[in-house]
Amino acid sequence: MSIHTAYSIFSFLFGLVLGSFGNVCIYRLPLGKSIISPPSSCPNCGSRISFYDNIPVLSYIILRGRCRYCKAPISPQYPFVELTTGLMSLALFIRYGITYQYILYLLFMGSLLVITFIDLHHKIIPDLISIPGIVVGFMSSLILPYPTWIESAIGIVGGGGALLLIAVIFEKLTGKEGMGGGDIKLLAMIGAWMGWKALPFVVLISSILGIIIGGGALLVSGKGMQAKIPFGPFLAMGTIVYFFFGDPIIQWYASLLV
């Protein structure tokens, strides 16, 4: 086995572990619980989860998606988050190797994934993630090749300010809240990490995904188009799409205009 292959496997396994911790954050942060202690337990029967039942993805498969003790079903979200984080970790390693860029962007992507599921479950985006994310994103711009600190600063102001303006205008016209404060701070966080130039693409892709996926889900569920859907998950997805595929998509679109 080559060194590169060994590191690739390690990056994937590291991502699985990070995804397992992400699941802890998704469950506990909205409830105001510590993400450090106590150790994990079944939310249904309260039984302590042993280390051998807490192995990312593998334990879920072995237990057939059920608690060992009370046999209550375990949400497939757990292996999904773990596997997704593992794949993102591997993709970032392939792009950057074992470097500070790999670590920083993995933390950013992991934060977006945590925000996605918290917003889906509770329709909130915790300040405990977004505000430190803005600060860390801006500080990272001082050492990352892109964006520059100026582009990051403009991204913070432009991202948060743009959604705030849209929210104010929408509320004035309709009398209803159209964009939560959590979404505003999330886009400011995205602007801090990705720079202001990424924001138009991110917002466009997020809006398209929101219409297709969110609108489709509302129609299937029968709740109707008046029901509220969280926009945070679509901002996160738009950011991930831009990060990994933005340049090829932009080049393809530009080729159509020639």
C-alpha positions as CSV (number, residue, x, y, z in Angstrom):
1,M,0.0,0.0,0.0
2,S,1.4,3.4,-1.0
3,I,1.7,6.3,1.4
4,H,-0.9,8.3,-0.6
5,T,-3.4,5.4,-0.4
6,A,-2.8,5.1,3.4
7,Y,-3.4,8.8,3.9
8,S,-6.5,8.7,1.7
9,I,-8.0,5.9,3.9
10,F,-7.0,7.8,7.0
11,S,-8.7,11.0,5.8
12,F,-11.9,9.1,5.1
13,L,-11.9,7.4,8.5
14,F,-11.1,10.7,10.1
15,G,-14.1,12.2,8.4
16,L,-16.3,9.4,9.7
17,V,-15.2,10.2,13.2
18,L,-15.7,13.9,12.7
19,G,-19.2,13.1,11.3
20,S,-20.0,11.1,14.4
21,F,-19.1,14.1,16.5
22,G,-21.2,16.2,14.2
23,N,-24.2,14.0,15.0
24,V,-23.6,14.8,18.7
25,C,-23.7,18.5,17.9
26,I,-26.8,18.2,15.8
27,Y,-28.7,16.5,18.6
28,R,-27.4,18.4,21.6
29,L,-26.8,22.0,20.6
30,P,-30.4,22.9,20.0
31,L,-31.3,21.4,23.4
32,G,-28.6,23.4,25.2
33,K,-26.8,20.3,26.2
34,S,-23.0,19.8,26.5
35,I,-21.3,18.3,23.5
36,I,-18.6,16.8,25.8
37,S,-20.5,15.0,28.5
38,P,-22.2,12.8,29.3
39,P,-21.3,10.0,26.9
40,S,-23.8,9.1,24.2
41,S,-27.0,7.2,25.2
42,C,-30.1,6.0,23.4
43,P,-32.7,8.9,23.3
44,N,-35.5,6.4,23.7
45,C,-34.5,4.1,26.6
46,G,-31.5,6.1,28.0
47,S,-29.1,3.2,27.9
48,R,-25.4,4.1,27.6
49,I,-24.0,3.4,24.1
50,S,-20.9,1.2,24.4
51,F,-17.9,2.1,22.3
52,Y,-18.4,-0.9,20.0
53,D,-21.9,0.3,19.2
54,N,-20.6,3.8,18.4
55,I,-18.4,2.9,15.5
56,P,-19.3,5.2,12.6
57,V,-21.5,3.6,9.9
58,L,-20.4,0.1,10.8
59,S,-22.3,-0.1,14.1
60,Y,-25.5,1.1,12.4
61,I,-25.1,-1.7,9.9
62,I,-24.4,-4.4,12.5
63,L,-27.3,-3.3,14.7
64,R,-29.6,-3.1,11.7
65,G,-30.5,0.5,12.5
66,R,-31.9,-0.3,16.0
67,C,-30.9,0.2,19.6
68,R,-29.2,-2.9,21.1
69,Y,-31.3,-2.7,24.2
70,C,-34.8,-1.3,23.4
71,K,-34.8,-2.1,19.7
72,A,-36.0,1.4,18.9
73,P,-35.1,2.5,15.4
74,I,-32.0,4.7,14.9
75,S,-32.4,7.5,12.4
76,P,-30.5,6.9,9.1
77,Q,-29.4,10.5,9.5
78,Y,-26.5,9.2,11.7
79,P,-24.7,7.1,9.1
80,F,-25.6,9.6,6.4
81,V,-23.9,12.5,8.2
82,E,-20.9,10.2,9.0
83,L,-20.5,9.0,5.5
84,T,-21.0,12.4,4.0
85,T,-18.3,13.9,6.2
86,G,-16.0,11.0,5.4
87,L,-16.4,11.6,1.7
88,M,-15.9,15.3,2.0
89,S,-12.8,14.7,4.0
90,L,-11.5,12.4,1.3
91,A,-12.3,14.9,-1.4
92,L,-10.5,17.7,0.5
93,F,-7.5,15.5,1.0
94,I,-7.3,14.6,-2.7
95,R,-7.4,18.4,-3.4
96,Y,-5.1,19.7,-0.7
97,G,-3.3,16.8,0.9
98,I,-2.5,16.9,4.6
99,T,-2.2,20.6,4.9
100,Y,-3.8,23.4,6.9
101,Q,-6.2,24.1,4.0
102,Y,-7.5,20.5,4.4
103,I,-8.1,21.0,8.1
104,L,-9.7,24.4,7.9
105,Y,-12.0,23.6,5.0
106,L,-13.0,20.3,6.6
107,L,-14.1,22.2,9.7
108,F,-16.0,24.7,7.5
109,M,-17.8,21.9,5.6
110,G,-18.5,20.0,8.7
111,S,-20.1,23.1,10.2
112,L,-22.3,23.5,7.2
113,L,-23.5,19.9,7.5
114,V,-24.3,20.4,11.2
115,I,-26.2,23.6,10.5
116,T,-28.1,21.8,7.7
117,F,-29.6,19.2,10.0
118,I,-30.2,21.5,12.9
119,D,-32.1,23.9,10.7
120,L,-34.1,21.0,9.2
121,H,-35.1,19.7,12.6
122,H,-35.6,22.9,14.6
123,K,-35.7,25.7,12.0
124,I,-32.9,27.5,13.8
125,I,-29.2,28.2,13.0
126,P,-27.3,28.4,16.3
127,D,-25.2,31.5,16.8
128,L,-22.8,29.2,18.6
129,I,-21.8,27.9,15.1
130,S,-22.4,30.9,12.7
131,I,-20.8,33.7,14.7
132,P,-17.5,31.9,15.5
133,G,-17.6,30.6,11.9
134,I,-17.6,34.2,10.7
135,V,-14.6,35.0,12.9
136,V,-12.6,31.9,12.0
137,G,-13.4,32.4,8.3
138,F,-12.1,35.9,8.4
139,M,-8.9,34.9,10.4
140,S,-8.4,32.0,7.9
141,S,-8.4,34.4,5.0
142,L,-5.1,35.8,6.4
143,I,-3.4,32.5,5.7
144,L,-5.4,30.8,3.0
145,P,-4.6,31.5,-0.7
146,Y,-8.2,32.6,-1.3
147,P,-10.1,34.6,-0.5
148,T,-8.0,37.6,0.5
149,W,-8.9,39.3,3.8
150,I,-10.4,42.2,1.9
151,E,-12.6,39.8,-0.1
152,S,-13.5,38.0,3.1
153,A,-14.5,41.2,4.8
154,I,-16.6,42.3,1.9
155,G,-18.2,38.8,1.8
156,I,-19.2,39.2,5.5
157,V,-20.8,42.6,5.0
158,G,-22.2,41.8,1.6
159,G,-23.5,38.3,2.5
160,G,-25.2,39.4,5.7
161,G,-26.2,42.8,4.4
162,A,-27.8,41.4,1.2
163,L,-30.0,38.9,3.0
164,L,-30.9,41.5,5.6
165,L,-32.0,43.9,2.9
166,I,-34.1,41.2,1.1
167,A,-35.7,40.3,4.5
168,V,-36.6,43.9,5.2
169,I,-38.0,44.5,1.8
170,F,-40.0,41.3,1.8
171,E,-41.4,42.0,5.3
172,K,-42.4,45.6,4.2
173,L,-44.2,44.3,1.1
174,T,-45.9,41.2,2.6
175,G,-46.1,41.9,6.3
176,K,-44.4,38.5,6.9
177,E,-41.0,37.5,7.9
178,G,-39.2,36.1,4.8
179,M,-35.7,35.5,6.1
180,G,-34.6,34.6,9.6
181,G,-31.6,36.2,11.4
182,G,-29.9,32.8,11.3
183,D,-29.9,32.7,7.5
184,I,-28.4,36.2,7.5
185,K,-25.5,35.3,9.8
186,L,-25.0,32.0,7.9
187,L,-24.5,33.8,4.6
188,A,-22.1,36.2,6.3
189,M,-20.2,33.2,7.5
190,I,-20.2,31.8,3.9
191,G,-19.0,35.1,2.7
192,A,-16.2,35.1,5.2
193,W,-14.9,31.7,4.0
194,M,-15.6,31.9,0.3
195,G,-15.3,35.7,-0.4
196,W,-17.8,38.0,-1.9
197,K,-17.3,36.8,-5.5
198,A,-18.8,33.4,-4.6
199,L,-22.0,34.8,-3.1
200,P,-24.0,35.4,-6.3
201,F,-23.4,31.8,-7.4
202,V,-24.2,30.4,-3.9
203,V,-27.4,32.4,-3.6
204,L,-28.5,31.4,-7.2
205,I,-27.8,27.7,-6.7
206,S,-29.4,27.8,-3.2
207,S,-32.5,29.4,-4.6
208,I,-32.8,26.9,-7.4
209,L,-32.3,23.9,-5.0
210,G,-34.8,25.5,-2.7
211,I,-37.5,25.7,-5.4
212,I,-36.9,22.2,-6.7
213,I,-36.2,20.2,-3.5
214,G,-38.1,22.3,-1.0
215,G,-41.1,23.0,-3.2
216,G,-41.2,19.4,-4.3
217,A,-41.1,18.2,-0.7
218,L,-44.0,20.6,0.2
219,L,-46.1,19.3,-2.7
220,V,-45.5,15.7,-1.8
221,S,-46.2,16.2,1.9
222,G,-49.4,18.1,1.1
223,K,-48.6,21.1,3.3
224,G,-48.9,23.5,0.4
225,M,-46.7,26.3,-0.8
226,Q,-47.6,28.5,2.2
227,A,-45.7,26.4,4.6
228,K,-42.3,27.6,5.7
229,I,-39.2,25.7,4.7
230,P,-35.7,26.4,6.2
231,F,-33.3,28.1,3.7
232,G,-30.1,27.3,5.7
233,P,-29.8,23.8,4.2
234,F,-30.0,25.1,0.7
235,L,-27.4,27.8,1.4
236,A,-25.1,25.1,2.8
237,M,-25.7,22.9,-0.3
238,G,-25.1,25.8,-2.7
239,T,-21.8,26.5,-0.9
240,I,-20.7,22.9,-1.2
241,V,-21.6,22.8,-4.9
242,Y,-19.7,26.0,-5.5
243,F,-16.7,24.9,-3.6
244,F,-16.2,21.6,-5.4
245,F,-17.8,22.3,-8.8
246,G,-18.1,26.1,-9.1
247,D,-15.3,26.6,-11.6
248,P,-16.4,23.9,-14.1
249,I,-20.0,25.1,-13.9
250,I,-19.1,28.7,-14.5
251,Q,-16.8,27.7,-17.4
252,W,-19.6,25.6,-18.9
253,Y,-22.1,28.4,-18.6
254,A,-19.6,30.9,-20.1
255,S,-19.1,28.5,-23.1
256,L,-22.8,28.7,-23.8
257,L,-22.6,32.5,-24.2
258,V,-19.8,32.4,-26.7
